Amino acid sequence: MSAEMILTRARLVTESAVFLGSVLVRDGLIADVCRGRTEAAAAIDCEGDYVVPGLVELHTDNLEKHVTPRPKVRWNAAGAVMAHDAQMAAAGITTVFDAISCGDVIDGSERLANLHAMVEGVGKTQQSGYLRCEHRLHLRCEVSSANIVALFHAFADHPLVGIVSLMDHTPGQRQFVHEDKYTEYYMGKYHFTAAEMVEFTRRQKENSARYSARHRNEIAAACRARGLTLASHDDATAAHVDEALILGVHFSEFPTTAAAARAAHGAGIRVLMGAPNVVRGGSHSGNVAAGDLAKAGILDVLSSDYVPFSLMHAAFLLGRDGGGLDLPAAIAAVSAVPAAVAGLSDRGAIAIGRRADLVRVHDTGEVPVIRTVWRGGERIA
């Protein structure tokens, strides 16, 4: 027997329109989409709430918070993954690429200490069927790290790896064009003294000059050979975008300037910005505001980055009058477009034949309230 579910009196958000309608789900797939309501006795009355596709998250650091809930506290990896997974599902995210740091600017950091445990935790819990969302892996490669190429190759062939990003958090460029912001961030995070900060900055610049270009090229070549989706990170200049094109980059994560975002978008590289940037009304690092890119028509994808709920919240903010996008485009930026970027053609839209990843959302006019989440037609939140 086939398993069926009907949602009716729902404000459906498709890739091109918003209308009051009904969705028929059969065996985990969307079997029909129509305007108007149905009188079927088993139909779920959505009472005029929005129904949007399940969100697709390409880059979240949220798992790290659960693996290391306090400094020097290392949590059980499987438990951390399940806690993180529940938070993502409650945020309306049905597909998530967990960003795992390969390499770091701090030798012996908790990120590196937890690296293998995090990968193993995601793999085991996903395989065991314990998770609500579908989890995949995004390897964040800090190209200025001396051992990053070896760390990358240790995980590059893991079956869950789908995205690799090339990162360089060296002061004076990319994310930290403004060195005062770099000093403020790292002194606050690691409690460096002024003298320690000067030495740390000197060492990072030296490592970048020694390793970054070579490692960036080696890892990009390995990704192209494996067919992995490749991201640049914190592009700030047209030259960074030119380099990304040569490397075969598919999307530009968190460009720091409007000029870089415009160059990437014009070159066919998708532009991804942080949803927290939208919710806050600007960048915490003093870089370009995501809302300004939306209004300029050069924002393609949003990522929740470090606040899972921000993904849905930002989409509704951008979809309101003056937000820069209409609601279908704003929702596509957190569903259809990231799915396409990651090569996942079976999800991301309310359309016949797509996987029934769906979210019922009530918009209060201030923040969206996520009422129900389904993945493959099964309720997960």
SULLINUR-V803792 format. One record per helix or strand of 2 or more residues. SS is the DSSP state (@ for helix, = for strand). FROM is the first residue (numbers start at 1). TO is the last residue. If there is no record, write none. Layout:
ss:SS from:FROM to:TO
ss:SS from:FROM to:TO
//
This chain:
ss:= from:4 to:13
ss:= from:18 to:26
ss:= from:29 to:35
ss:= from:44 to:45
ss:= from:50 to:53
ss:= from:55 to:60
ss:@ from:62 to:67
ss:@ from:77 to:90
ss:= from:93 to:102
ss:@ from:110 to:128
ss:= from:134 to:142
ss:@ from:148 to:155
ss:= from:161 to:167
ss:@ from:174 to:176
ss:@ from:179 to:190
ss:@ from:194 to:226
ss:= from:229 to:233
ss:@ from:238 to:247
ss:= from:251 to:253
ss:@ from:258 to:266
ss:= from:270 to:274
ss:@ from:275 to:280
ss:@ from:290 to:295
ss:= from:301 to:303
ss:@ from:310 to:318
ss:@ from:327 to:332
ss:@ from:336 to:341
ss:= from:358 to:363
ss:= from:368 to:375
ss:= from:378 to:379
//
